[in-house]
Each structure stands twice: as C-alpha cells, then as structure tokens.
Amino acid sequence: MSWISPSFPWRVFARTLGVQLLLIAVSVGATSIAARHFFREGFLLQIDRQLQDLISTVVKDLPPLEQLRDPWCAEKARGSSFRVSAILSVNGKDICDSHYNSADLPLLADRAEVISAIEEGSGKSVREASYSFKESAIYSTRLVADGKLVLRVGVPLSLLRETMSRFDRSLASILAVIGFLVAAMAAWHSGILVSPIGRALEKAVSVLGQIPLGAEGTNEWARLESSLEAIQRVRQSEIEEHSALMGNLPEAVLALDTAMNPLFYNSKLAMHFSLSAVLENGAVRSKFEQVLSSGEATVIHEFPSPQAGTDRTYSVSISPLKRENSAVYGAMAIFHEITELKRAERQRTDFVANASHELRTPLASVKGFADTILAYMDQGKPIEKTFVERIAKNSDRLLGLVNHMLEISELESGRNPFNKEDLVPREFSERVVKQLESVTGAKSQVVEVRADVGVVHADPTGLEQVLVNLIGNASKYSFDGSEIKVTWRESQEAVILEVSDNGPGIAPEHQSRLFERFYRVDKARSRKVGGSGLGLAIVKHIVQGHGGRVSLKSALDEGTTVKCEFPKRLCTILT
C-alpha cells in the first residue's frame, strides 16, 4: 500500500512511530547516561592509579617522621598540579603539606580517604568542592611508616571536566546521526507494520460497501474493529440464513472433504440417517471417492436407506465442491427421497397386472360359454339357460369392475367435486343398511347403528359409497350370524365413522396395503365372494376428498374396524 494512498492509516502510523521513537529515545538516553558514567569512572580509576604510583615513588624517599616538613612535600609536588601531604594516623594532624602551612591546617582525621587508609591500608575519595583546589578533586591515600603516617596525594579534576566535555560533544554527534538513522528506520518499519491495517480496512469497507455507522471520525483501529464487528454480524446473519435454508430443505444434504470427513450436513440427514451408516455404505463412499478424484458429478439412481427399520428409497446426486481456481476441496450429496415415486410405480405396475388379471378371468368365462353356445347351435342342440346366466353374471362382474375403475379414476382426477350438504348420520346410515338387507340377511347378520353426532356435512353419493363398501366388505368377510356395528362419534378435531365386524381379522403384514387398488389378503376367497379389490381404495379416495383420513385396526380372530375421520371444520355439529 502506497503512503499517499487515502486509506493509509496515518493515525495508527503516527502513534506507532511515536511509541517507537519514545522507546528509542529512552534506550539511547539510558545508554548515553550509562556510557558517560562508565567513562567517568574509568577516567577516575586511571587517575587513582597514577596517584597510587606517585605515592609509591614518594614513599621511597620518605625521611623519618621528625624530619617531615612542608618543604619536603613541596619538593615532591614541584612542577605538577598534585598536592602532597603527610598526616599522622594517630590524630589526623597534617605535618607536611605542599600547598599550605601545615601548622595552620585543621585536623584531617574525619576525611573519608584518611579513614579508609587507616582501616584498609589505602583509600580514595572524590570531593566536588575541595578546600585546597577550590574545585572538584580526587584524593588517594596510603598508610605507611608502620601505620604511623598517612600519605595523601590529590589532583584537581579540571582535566576530567575537559575530557568529559569532549566526550559529551562526541557522544551527542554520534547519537544525533544514529538517532536520525534509527528514526528513519522506525518510520519505514512503522509504515510496513501498519500498512496491512489500511489494506484490511479497505477490504472490510469494500465488503460492507461503507464505513460502519459511528466509525467515520475514529482512528483506524476503531474503524477496523467496527468493520470486523459489522462483517462478523453479516457473516453470522449469513450463517443463520444458510442454516435456516439447509434446515428447511426437504432433502437430506451431506458434504465431505477430500479426506472423507464431514464438512456439514443438515437436520434432515440427522433425522433420516445415521451419519456413520452413510459414511460406511460402500456404494455412497465409492461414489464420493469417484467425484473427489474426477471432479465430475454423478448420481446413485436408487439407494435404499441404510437406517435399520426403514424402507425409504433415495436418489443421491453427488457434486464436487470447487474453489475459484477449480481445485476440488470436497463433495456434496443431496438425498432425494423417491419412496412414494417407487411406490407409485409399483402400484401402477400392480394395477396393470391386477386389472388385466381381473378382466381376463370373467372375459375368459364369457368367451368360453359363448363358444359353447355357438357349438350347441351348430350342432342343433338346445342352449342351456345356465350358459346364459353365467355369461350375464360375468358381464355384470365386468361392468362392476369397470365402473369401480372409472370411479377411482374420477376421484383421483378431482374432475367431479363433491356436492356436500348436511346429512343426519343415523337416518342416512339406517337407509343404507336397509338397502343392504338382502346381502346381510342372506347370512343372518345383524347391523347395529349408533350415532352420537347430529349432522355431518358430506356428499350424499360419496358417503353412501363409503357405507355400502364398508358394510358390504364386513358382511362378505364375516361369518354367518355375526354382528356388524356402524358407529358415529366425534373427537376434538373430527367426526368419526367406524364400521366394525367380528370376522377372522387381518394379519399385520397385510394391513398397510389394504387400501391399495386390487390388493387382496386371500385372492381365491375374494373372487368367490365377488370382491373386486377396489372397494377400500374407493373409500380412501372419497374420505380424502372430504379432507379426512381413513385407517384400519384389526387382529386375527378378533375382527376388523375401519375408521373414517372427517375434519370438524367441514362438519356442522348440531347440539
């Protein structure tokens, strides 16, 4: 990012550079102070060594104590800036001095260098305002003459001041050059350091389309923080929308990465499958691997559910997931349930087969008897009445079968809407029972009608077909002398019609398919009693056409109950 770019973060740059320069200034200042201190201490140490060397030289010519006088000390200091003095250790009396009359000098027993010499054998001290030199001075001492005398040599620190002054000027020049170079490097480094912030802010604003509200006048850090928070909110909203979309999809969705690990899946997959069962399924796994390796979509046309206890069937579409550079990073499968489609295909196939079979049987009988009649006529034999009766009976059967098929077709197409009106269940049911007295009476069966409902809003023809089919079936498949019950009652949501018998009952494995067209539990017995296999299918379509539902409850040797529920909102209940 260019420094002249409008998105360059100048405020963050200024603060970053300021912090770096402050740290540099503190570091350089501390370093210069330490360097000056060590230089001064080293210089003083060097002077102290010179003074100790001078003391060693003076000691070699040291006369007896009684001969020590000011001229001897003056002689030793002649031609130099040193001050030489001799001090009695017993009382601190100066008995010899190169600069002053020793008799006039005060006792020096309290001087630090004297005390150190007496206690440790040698000493040193720096005095900022020396009485002798009228300026800063350094003194070195040594205990001599068997501990009776302290030799002291001092020198003014004017040379130190000059040397430190030169050192300070040199150090300042060096630090100025170094400071300029370091400041330039700090500015360059700060620019590199904060440039990504400007780029990130620029990209964040480009994603959002604008600077977040309330962040215009703040610094770049606050703007970037506000932008990232806004992006996070947008991202969270997108995630929630994505989750809602995935959760509301009618199909199960599963995405895997290149290592066959789940990337995501929706709630429908969790509801319908065990994830481990899907991943361990050989067909699904091989298709995923194929898509991941080839990058081409594929389809599993028929995939039975791996979940135990279910008979669902799916069509699985698997597509690759690609990045912008077309690199495949995963694959996504969509499980389209085709259970109902397969069931419909099976029902259509069964319908064609069953219809053909049902039509062929009476047609074959009609043709057989017709051929027999023709043969009798050719031979001049009299035609037997039973032949004509058989033809008439099978013709009636064919006509009833065709009529039932047409009724189902009309019900499924919805071409003939129901004309509903208020009907009194008890009277209506008793009228239908009376119509069927020839059927039930032939088997000495009793039909009992119970009605706790005053009025049902239904199509008279449709309701009549429901009652005729249900009571007729109960009569056909029940024993002679048995009892059939027609019961009307109401629940909180529906008006319910139940037709019950105490016949042989129906095995559980047949109950789920009894409302399919042409489905029979015992085909031989059904044909014997004249059943077409379409009665319950017609009942189901009529009830569903009224917005209701039909169900069946049965047990072997305990009879069967068919229940038809008409929604209450479609019914008028008289109180």
PELINUR-V273794 format. One record per helix or strand of 3 or more residues. SS is the DSSP state (H for helix, E for strand). FROM is the first residue (numbers start at 1). LEN is the number of residues. If there is no record, write none. Layout:
BEGIN
ss=SS from=FROM len=LEN
ss=SS from=FROM len=LEN
END
This chain:
BEGIN
ss=H from=10 len=51
ss=H from=65 len=3
ss=H from=70 len=8
ss=E from=83 len=6
ss=E from=94 len=4
ss=H from=102 len=3
ss=H from=112 len=9
ss=E from=122 len=6
ss=E from=137 len=8
ss=H from=145 len=3
ss=E from=149 len=8
ss=H from=158 len=51
ss=H from=220 len=29
ss=E from=252 len=6
ss=E from=262 len=4
ss=H from=267 len=6
ss=H from=275 len=6
ss=H from=282 len=13
ss=E from=298 len=7
ss=E from=313 len=10
ss=E from=328 len=10
ss=H from=339 len=41
ss=H from=385 len=29
ss=E from=420 len=4
ss=H from=425 len=11
ss=H from=437 len=5
ss=E from=446 len=6
ss=E from=456 len=4
ss=H from=460 len=17
ss=E from=483 len=8
ss=E from=494 len=8
ss=H from=508 len=4
ss=H from=523 len=7
ss=H from=535 len=11
ss=E from=549 len=7
ss=E from=559 len=9
ss=H from=568 len=3
END
